[in-house]
Amino acid sequence: MVLQAIKYTPASGDGPASLEILDQLQIPHRTVYEPIKNCEDGFKAIKQMKVRGAPAIAIVAALTLAVELGTTYDGAQSAAEAKDHIIQRLEYLKTSRPTAVNLGDAVGKLSKIVTTAASSSATDSQAVVKEYIAAAERMLVDDVADNKAIGANGAKWIMENTEAGKSRASNAAQELSILTICNTGSLATAGYGTALGVIRSLHNAQCLTRAYASETRPYNQGSRLTAYELVHDNIPATLITDSMAGSIMARERSNIAAVIVGADRVAANGDTANKIGTYSLAVLARHHGVKFLVAAPRTTVDRATASGEDIVIEERAGHEVTQVRGPQVIPEGGFGEPATVSTAAIGVDVWNPAFDVTPANLIDGIITEVGVVEKASGSLNFNFDSIFASMTKEEADIKPSSIGGM
Ligand SMILES: CSC[C@@H](O)[C@@H](O)C(=O)COP(=O)(O)O
């Protein structure tokens, strides 16, 4: 069975399009799909992190509106009114979470598509809606293809540019492990994953001996989701708490080829916002001489944001830090109803940023679907011109620099 965070069925003779998301708050204990019928459902699912991960958020938002339009739009309006309606619904969805650029990027591109469609005098509202739905559906397909290319590019780079990779290429007894944080796999994307996609590609090429998944407090995307994916796909994996990363790097220095992480927004200079804890891993990797790589599609590179200082970091509720939620363990085996357990002193102040920014100078390479970008010798920053050179004007449109409030 393939892990699928997003189940979408296009409209057909059997009925209108439908969308279901895997409720990731219930993973790994229960597999429950939740129907998303309109933008309010989509907004809530993203905000509550039932669906999460930069690419998945953008795709679910786009498909949410496709489903809503397919079931509620009666076509009575003009093409211009249909365009305005679509843009207004997209702008609403965009405010669900602020840090990942993919959502704002998708909203910008989809808005442009409907604006262009509506500008033709021969177009009616149905045609505008049709263009929108086709573009939203393409996102789902394109994301999987991009992730597979990221996986292949990253695996190749690791085999050619890391000590463990080069040794492994000539000596099958050499161990090669990768450390990662958060969840960047099938659950965070339309399928395959970004950083986890590179791990998958190394495993498929029989070059990976072990993946280390960091727990990723406070939301535990590592222990709940990445560990689940790795076990599901029979990839040898070890779960560590975030505080064990330094020790494992010190002990396994020669076997850990790289730390590979995903990204929510890569600024124009390469500074990268990703799950809280990523920055600490980059500092540790530099200290231990372990390569530190970011894996992300080009849609995550935000050339309108100059550096990490300009990235808005989402802050979430304190209870995510002071409480742990999960099903009770039944002594005879299995799991009972979910319960919440307090793990902190009552009344203590909490700071809960969902992401941090890793400066470009700590990053050795950014793995994209069109190749791995490295810094020019002596430079502290990245230059992404080469990976955007092949894009059509439409694809390469500059994204909005900020995604608005929560
Ligand atoms: C391919 S997912 C890339 C990032 O979105 C991922 O690393 C991450 O930080 C996800 O954070 P989350 O808060 O779970 O949405």
The ligand as a Tripos MOL2 file, in Angstrom:
@<TRIPOS>MOLECULE
LIG
   15    14     1     0     0
SMALL
NO_CHARGES

@<TRIPOS>ATOM
      1 C1          8.4640   18.5200    2.1560 C.3       1 LIG1
      2 S1          7.9630   19.2250    3.6250 S.3       1 LIG1
      3 C2          9.0990   20.5630    3.9380 C.3       1 LIG1
      4 C3          8.7790   21.3090    5.1840 C.3       1 LIG1
      5 O1          7.4700   21.7820    5.1010 O.3       1 LIG1
      6 C4          8.9760   20.4240    6.4290 C.3       1 LIG1
      7 O2         10.3260   20.1730    6.5950 O.3       1 LIG1
      8 C5          8.4180   21.1250    7.6360 C.2       1 LIG1
      9 O3          9.0800   21.8960    8.2700 O.2       1 LIG1
     10 C6          6.9760   20.8820    7.9350 C.3       1 LIG1
     11 O4          6.5080   21.5950    9.0280 O.3       1 LIG1
     12 P1          5.0010   21.3940    9.5070 P.3       1 LIG1
     13 O5          4.8500   22.3680   10.6500 O.co2     1 LIG1
     14 O6          4.8610   19.9750    9.9160 O.co2     1 LIG1
     15 O7          4.1200   21.7680    8.3340 O.co2     1 LIG1
@<TRIPOS>BOND
     1     1     2 1
     2     2     3 1
     3     3     4 1
     4     4     5 1
     5     4     6 1
     6     6     7 1
     7     6     8 1
     8     8     9 2
     9     8    10 1
    10    10    11 1
    11    11    12 1
    12    12    13 2
    13    12    14 1
    14    12    15 1
@<TRIPOS>SUBSTRUCTURE
     1 LIG1         1 GROUP 0 **** ****
